[in-house]
Amino acid sequence: MSILCGIPLVECVYCLACARWAWKRCLHTAGHDSETWGFATSEEFEPIPRLCRYILSVYEDDLHQPLWAPPCGYGINPDWLIHKKTYRDTSGRAPPYMLYLDHGHADIVLAFRGLNLAKESDYAVLLDNRLGKRKFDGGYVHNGLLKAAGWVLDAECEVLRELVEKHPNYTLTFVGHSLGSGVAAMLSMVVVQNSDRLGNIERKRVRCYAIAPARCMSLNLAVRYADVINSVVLQDDFLPRTATPLEDIFKSLFCLPCLLCLRCMRDTCIPEEKMIRDPRRLYAPGRLYHIVERKPFRMGRFPPVVRTAVPVDGRFEHIVLSCNATSDHAIIWIEKEAQRAFDLMLEKDHTMEIPAKQKMERQETLTRHNHEYKAALQRAVTLDVPHAYTPPSQYGTFDEEGDESSKRSQGEPSFDSTNRSTVDESWDELIERHFDKDDEHGSMVLKKE
């Protein structure tokens, strides 16, 4: 009895708990995040390597003599470039971007570059936010990224409308990396909510690909816009996994590993149910594509596989303690591994030699995505995710909090749609209304084919 009294039980329990946490953290790998997801097909993954090269083209000074030369046949045609905007053109209100008319793939592409560590204006966009500051379409978004997207839409509205009306069979694609991914995701939502500004463009023609995405929107928005927005994550990339606000990440950029470890410890102690029910918590947007190329306790890179889903719980909630957490964020690595994964897909299913099979797989992919999308919405309902929703108005609001009424009186244009309607719509009604329309549209497409 005296021996037992001499043992510090509280300290022992504490040490055991810490050891268990450390063991679980060290064993958690990127593959665990997507191990239950389905595999992506070559048809749905095909645009991603190409769009990564478009982002890299934004960094070039002369597209006729690029410093970064893509493989033969994979480069862009400088004659199809509409224009490029630099920091001088944007006055620091948005990252540089280019507008490209891709006739080869019937696509109108607006591509944004990633964060420039030497530009204060990029930090200004990131720091213009606080948790829960900006509401949009029944959820929360990053304020600085939304304002940057609004500025781009105002600047390019006339050109985009002209291109959309001139090429009615072309899709409109927004793509960006890192900081640019957040602007692209915000811009796609603003365009969907204000389609009349671009000649009443249909929702199915708008696409967004967020490469190495920032967590920029609340869970209900991330799920609801999964039919428009696609996020691409390479293995251990830290940015889509940490819920640390972007402004805090880049304030602590030079001690980022310490910040990630501390945040990892903190998030481990928070129940996932509490995370999901926090309406202000931001997430990586839309449908997720996870490129997995490394295995636990094994050295080197393996043939990459791509898994995809529209998850609700377990949506990249845990930081991976890996030496590749920052290198996997580089756009050059993402482009290289995405192209490698796509080549392996083509080699496996031979879609290039069997067009009939390609068409059949496309229909199966669309059906599977529709079912996953509907299941994600229903899962959000069962988990009691905050889902206040109001039907979009014609223009909505896009003003600073507290200044909305004064700016309306001045006749300024606005884009958000959260405060114009007083009629609330539940998620159940939203699901039924949305998917009834989708089912009708799908049957019409099949009849035409």
ABEGO torsion letter per residue (X at the ends): XAAAAABBAAAAAAAAAAAAAAAAAAABBAAAAAAABBBBBAAAAAAAAAAAAAAAAAABABAABBABBBBBGABBBAAABABBBBAAAAGGABBBBBBBBBAAAGBBBBBBBBBBAABAAAAAAAABBBBGABBBGGBBBBAAAAAAAAAAAAAAAAAAAAAAAABAABBBBBBBBEAAAAAAAAAAAAAAABAAAAGGBBAAABBBBBBGBBBABBAAAAAAAAAABBBBBBGABAAAABABBAAAAAAAAAAAAAAAAAAAAAAAABBAAAAAABAABBBBBEBBBBBBABBBGBBEBBBBBBBBBBBABGBGABBBBBAAAAAAABAAAAAAAAAAAAAAAAAAAGAAABAAAAAAAAAAAAAAAAAAAAAAAAAAAAAGBBABBBBBBAAEBABBBGAAAAAAAAGBBBABAAAABABBBBAAAAAAAAAAAAAAAAAAAAAAX
